[in-house]
Amino acid sequence: MLWIDRIHRWTGLMIGVLLAALGLSGTLLIYEDAWLRATVPGASESLVQDIDTTIAVAERLLESEEALVTGLRFPTESLGLYRLSYENGAGAYADQSGTIAARWASTWDRLELWLFDFHHHLFFGRVGSTLGGVLALIGLGFAITGPILWWRSRKSFAFRLLPASFSRNHIVRHHRDLGVWTSPMLVLACLTGAMLTLRPVASFVLAPLPGSESIAESLAPPTVAGGALSAEFDWGSALRQAHQTYPNAELRTVGAPRRPGQLVRIRVRQPGEWLPNGRTVLWFDGADGRLIEARDARSLPLAGRAFNLVYPLHAASVGGWIYKAAMTITGIALTLLGSFAVWSFGGFQARRARLRASAAADRVAA
């Protein structure tokens, strides 16, 4: 038990602030749509249901000559905006008539964008994503070992979100008690975070399910190389073909080729898919508009379909307000656990140093 306590304490001291920052940023991102509805004109408008109008507006935005559009995300019932991505991190929001409502030159210009970049990449791209996955695994370890260490002091348990006072004793008790009653949701949040960023973790967790060895293959694009994106590429035709292939699906995202050989990608969300942007994908050759492959997410092996549930569970994009509230409390708890752990343990170490210095001075004086 002593070695578990020491590992838990010292590891918490070293990475508590990072875990707290991930908890806070993740909590704020749960309410990204609400933030945009409050700050961007047109964001609160009801979703246009006419597919022809939607395709026409998207086609006009994609063919805009103001800047090369590298990606487009369609409006949803909770957010009535198109999101356009340009090169070098620039982008814009457009309302459902196609009018630009807000622009940015980099992710630093918009709060929700740099929060997303921090939470998903720690501002370091793929390397940051991997580091975030490692942090999630360590957080998972805290959520498991915390209740083990709490068991010794279970008789003093008190259910509260904040400590009774900011004395070290109260903060330590609060840390133990908060960690134990939020541990189930902390395990879920950390495990799903690790699965999203560390593919071996996802493969290990989903190994008992059929098709676990093909998760990466189900997410990979076709091996066919596409031609360079033609200036005459018919976006409207590609979007209409996607709609005709999956008539009950919502158009969700469009991705233009970013490197030689890449294909144009259109993602749609079919009924029953939890993933906000769906995982049903159509790939087109950018040179001639030819449909290369259409991959139905509902026909994936069980492990692939299970993996597609991980992000919605992590981001609280399913489950209604009850699950969103539970994940909000979980994010706040992680923020408090991480920050108070550093504060209380740092103060504890400083107090021990002062006591040792005082004892040494007393011995010298004697």
N, C-alpha and C positions, 0 to 999 in steps of 0.2 A: 504493500500500500504506500510506503514511503517514497519509492521510486516513481510511482504513478503521480503522487502529489508533486514531486519536484519537477517532473517533466511537464505536467499540466501548468504549474506556476511559471516556470522559466520560459516555456514556449509562449504562454499567454503574454508575458512581459514583452517578448521580442516582437510579436506580430499583432498584439491586441489592437493597436491603432489602425492597422490595415484592415483587419476584420471589422472594426467599427465603421470605417469609411465605406467598405463594401456593403455593410448592413444599411447604412444611411442612404447611400446612393441607390441601392436596390429598392428601398422603401419609397423614395421619391419617384422612381421610374414607374412604379405601379400606377401612379396618378398622372402619367405623361399626357394622356388624352385630355384629362380635365384641365391641366395647365394650358394646353394649346387652345382648348375651347375658350379659356378666359383671356388669352393674349393675342390670338390670331383671328382677324376678320374672316367670317365664313366657316370657321371650324365647327360651330354648333348647328349648322344647317342640317336638315334631315337628308338622308341618303337618297339620291336620285335613283329611281328604280328602273328607268328606261335604259336598256342595254345599248341601244343605238346611240343615244345621247352620250352615254359614258364612253363608248368607243370613239365617237367623233371628237370629244374633248381630249381624250388621251392621245389620239392621233395628232391633233393640232399641237399639243404640248411637246410630243416627241419629235415632231418635225420643225420645231421652232429653230430659227437661225441665229438666235441671240447667243446661244452657247451649245456645245455638244452635250446632249443629255445621255448620261451613262446608265441611268436607272430611274424608274418611276414606280411609285406605290399608290394604289387606288384608295379612294375614300372608303370608310366603313360606317356602320350605323352609329358608332360612338365618336367618330371624327370625320367631319365632312370636308376633308382636304386631300388634294393630290400632293405627294411629296416628290420633287424632282431632285436628282443627284447629278452634279456636273463633275468635271475633273478637279483634282487638287482639293477635295473636301468642300467645294462650293455647292450650293443648292438653293431650293426655293419651295415655298408652299403656294399652291394655287387652289382657289375655290372651285366649286363644281361647274362653274361657267367657263373655267379656264383662265380666269383673271389672277395674275400673280398677287398674292396677299402679303408675302414676306420673302426676303432674300437673305442669304448669308454668304460671306466669302470664305469662311472656314468654320470648322466645328466649334471654335471658341466663341463664335458670335451668338450662339444659341445655347441656353442653359441645358435643355433636354438633350442636346447633341453631345456636349462634352461630358455630361453625367453618364450617358450611355457608353461613350468611349472609355471613360474611367472604369465603370463597372464591368464591362466586357473585356477590355484590353489593357487596363491600367496605364493607358496612354502609350503603350509599347507594342501595339499590333499583336502579331501571333505569339511573340515571346511573352507579352503581358497576359494573353489569354491562358497560356500554359502556367504561368506563375499564379494566376487567379485560381486555376484548377487545383494547384498544390495547396494554396491557402484554404480552399474549400475542403480538401481532404483533412487538413489540420483542424479546421473548424468541426468537421465530423468527429474527429478524435476527441475534441473538447466536449462535444455533446454526448459522447458515450462515456468518457471517464468522469465527467462532472457528477452525474448521479451516483457513481460508485463512491466518489469522495464525499458526497453529501450525506450518504447513508449514516455516517457516524454522528452527524448533528441533526438527524431527522426530527427529533423531538422539539427542536426550536423553530421548526418550519413556520413561515408566515407568507401568505399569498399577497404580494404587492408588486407593483411595477417599478416603483421608486424606493430608495432606501429611506428608513425612518429619519435618519440624519446623515450628515456627511462625515461622521467619525469613521475611523478605519474599521472598527468592529462592526458597525452597522453596514458599512459598504461590503465587507467580506460576507456577512450573513445574507445580505441582499443578493450578492453575486451567486452564492450557492443556491438560494431558494428560487431566484429568477431562472437560473440555468436549468433547474430540475423540472419546473412546470412548463417550460417552453421547449424542453429537449426533443419531444417528438417532432415538432415543426422545424426545429433547428436541424435535426437529422435529415428531414425531407429537403430543406432549402440547400444545405451543404452537399448532400448526395447528388441532387439534380444539378447543382452548379458544377460539381466535379465531372459528372457524366457528360455535360455539354461541352466541356473544354478539354477533357482527357479521354480520348476514344477508348483506350484500354480499360478504363473504369467502366464505361458503358458496356463494353463487350463482356467484362467480368460479371456485372450485375445481371445482364440479360442472357448470360450463357445458358441457363436452363431452358430458354424458349427456342422454338424452331427458327432457324435462319439467323441465329446470332452471329454467325461467321460472315454474313453477307450485309451487315449494316452499312459498312463503308461503301460497298458496291451499290447499295440502293440509293445512296446519296450522291454518288459520283455522276458527272455528266457522261454522255455517250463518248465513245472513243473516236468517233468520226470527227475529223478536223473540218471546220467551216472556212469559207472564203472570207475575204475582207468585207466589212459592212458596206453595202452599196448605198450611194447617195440617193438612189431611187427605191430603197427598201420600202415596201408597202406595209407600214405598221398596222393600218386598219384591217388589211386582209389577214395578217397574222392573228390579230386579236379576235376577229370574227371566226377564224378557223378554230381558235382555242375555245371560244364559246360554243361553236357547233359540235366540237368533240366532247365537251362536258357541259351540256346545256343547263344543268342545275347548279353549276359551280359559280362562285364569285371570282371575278378577275381580281388578282391581288398585286402582283408585281411584274415589272418588265425589266430585264437586264440586257444591256447592249454588250457586245464583245469588248473586252478590255485589252486582250492580248491576241496576237496572231493565232488563228486556229480555233478560237473560242466561238461558241454558237450564241445566237440570240435566245434568251430564256424567258419564258412566260410561266409564272406560277399562278395556279388557281386554287381555290379552297372549296372542296366538295362538302355536301351535307355530311355531318358526322365527324369531320376533321376538327380536332381541337386547336391545332396550330393556327395562330392568327393569320398567317400568310399562306397556309396550306402547304402540302408537300406534293401535290399533283403538279407535274412539270411538263411543259412542252418545249422542245428545242427546235430551232429553225436555223437554216443556213443563211447567214447574213448576206451572202452574195446574190442568191436567187430566190430567197424566201421559202425554199423547200422545207417541209416538215421532216425532221430527221427522226424524232422519237417523241412519243407521248407516254409518260409513265404515271399510271394511276396509283396514288398512295394507298388506296383501299385494297389493292391487290398485292401489296408487299408482304413478305413473310411476317409472322407474328412478332418477331423481335424488332423488325423495322417499324412496324406500326406502333409497338410499345415505345420505341425510342422517340417517335414523333409526339408522344404525350409528355415527354420530359420538360421541354421548354414551357408549354402552357402551365404545367404545375409549378415550375420555378418562378415564372413571371406573373402568376395569379391572373392569367387571362381567361380562366374557366372557373366555374364554381360560384359565380355571383358574388354579391357583397359579403356574404358570410366568409367565404374562403379568402376574399381580398382583405377583409378585416383581420383574419387569422395571420396572413402573411405580413400584414402591416405590423402587427404586434411582434411577430417573429423578427422582422427587420429592426424594429426599435430595440428589442431585447438584445440582438447581436451588437447593436451600437453601444448600448449601455454596458453589456458584459465586457466588450473589448476595451472601451475607454476607462471604465472603473477599475478593470484589472490592472491596467498600467498605472493608474493614479494611486490606487491603494497599495500595490506591491512596491512601487517606487518609493512611496512615503514610508512603507515598512522598512525597506532597506536603509533609507536615510536615518530613520529612528534607531535602527540597530547600530549603524555606524556612530551615531552620537553617543549611545549608551556605552559602546566599547571605548570610545575616546574618553568618556567621563570616568569609566572604571580604571583605565590606564593612568589617568591623571591622579586619581585617588591613591593608586598604588605607589606612584612616584612621591606623592605628598607624604605618604605613610613612611 
